[in-house]
Amino acid sequence: MSSLLPVMKEFGRDYLQEVAEEQPDLVDLLILSCHLPQGKKKIILNELINNIKNSYQRLGQNPPK
């Protein structure tokens, strides 16, 4: 489970909604990925995670673990 999920609940924020307002296609793809077979879902989500972490590193910030 996400280590930040309890934080989201504590602050009463809907981070997925915030992302959807900025990048609705990303949220759509995440939702569609949930309906893929497990192997394909894992590949796509791992690639997404790696791309986001690489972006954090290029910006000089530490990505979440």
C-alpha contacts under 8 A as a table, 3 or more apart, distances in Angstrom:
res1	aa1	res2	aa2	distance
1	M	5	L	7.64
2	S	5	L	5.30
3	S	6	P	6.95
4	L	7	V	5.14
4	L	8	M	6.39
5	L	8	M	5.09
5	L	9	K	6.41
6	P	9	K	5.09
6	P	10	E	6.04
7	V	10	E	4.90
7	V	11	F	6.19
8	M	11	F	5.40
8	M	12	G	5.96
8	M	13	R	5.46
8	M	14	D	6.91
8	M	15	Y	7.15
9	K	12	G	4.90
9	K	13	R	6.59
10	E	13	R	7.98
14	D	17	Q	5.35
14	D	18	E	6.50
15	Y	18	E	4.89
15	Y	19	V	6.19
16	L	19	V	5.07
16	L	20	A	6.06
16	L	27	V	7.33
17	Q	20	A	4.89
17	Q	21	E	6.25
18	E	21	E	5.23
18	E	22	E	6.67
19	V	22	E	5.20
19	V	23	Q	5.69
19	V	24	P	7.03
19	V	26	L	7.86
19	V	27	V	7.12
20	A	23	Q	5.06
20	A	24	P	4.21
20	A	25	D	7.57
20	A	26	L	7.25
20	A	27	V	5.70
21	E	24	P	6.07
23	Q	26	L	5.50
23	Q	27	V	6.95
24	P	27	V	5.28
24	P	28	D	6.23
25	D	28	D	4.98
25	D	29	L	6.12
26	L	29	L	5.15
26	L	30	L	6.22
27	V	30	L	5.03
27	V	31	I	6.19
28	D	31	I	5.19
28	D	32	L	6.13
29	L	32	L	5.01
29	L	33	S	5.93
30	L	33	S	5.06
30	L	34	C	6.58
30	L	45	L	8.00
31	I	34	C	5.37
31	I	35	H	7.31
32	L	35	H	5.51
32	L	36	L	7.17
33	S	36	L	5.35
33	S	41	K	5.52
33	S	44	I	7.41
33	S	45	L	7.74
34	C	41	K	6.52
35	H	41	K	7.82
36	L	40	K	6.19
36	L	41	K	5.42
37	P	40	K	5.58
37	P	41	K	6.06
38	Q	41	K	5.07
38	Q	42	K	6.06
39	G	42	K	5.25
39	G	43	I	6.39
40	K	43	I	5.14
40	K	44	I	6.25
41	K	44	I	5.31
41	K	45	L	6.07
42	K	45	L	5.25
42	K	46	N	5.91
43	I	46	N	5.25
43	I	47	E	6.18
44	I	47	E	5.19
44	I	48	L	6.24
45	L	48	L	4.99
45	L	49	I	6.14
46	N	49	I	5.05
46	N	50	N	6.17
47	E	50	N	5.14
47	E	51	N	6.15
48	L	51	N	5.14
48	L	52	I	6.21
49	I	52	I	5.24
49	I	53	K	6.14
50	N	53	K	5.11
50	N	54	N	6.07
51	N	54	N	5.12
51	N	55	S	6.25
52	I	55	S	5.03
52	I	56	Y	6.36
53	K	56	Y	5.08
53	K	57	Q	6.32
53	K	63	P	5.42
53	K	64	P	7.83
54	N	57	Q	5.05
54	N	58	R	6.20
55	S	58	R	5.09
55	S	59	L	6.27
56	Y	59	L	5.14
56	Y	60	G	6.36
56	Y	61	Q	5.21
56	Y	62	N	6.21
56	Y	63	P	5.50
57	Q	60	G	4.98
57	Q	61	Q	5.51
57	Q	62	N	6.31
57	Q	63	P	6.97
58	R	61	Q	7.56
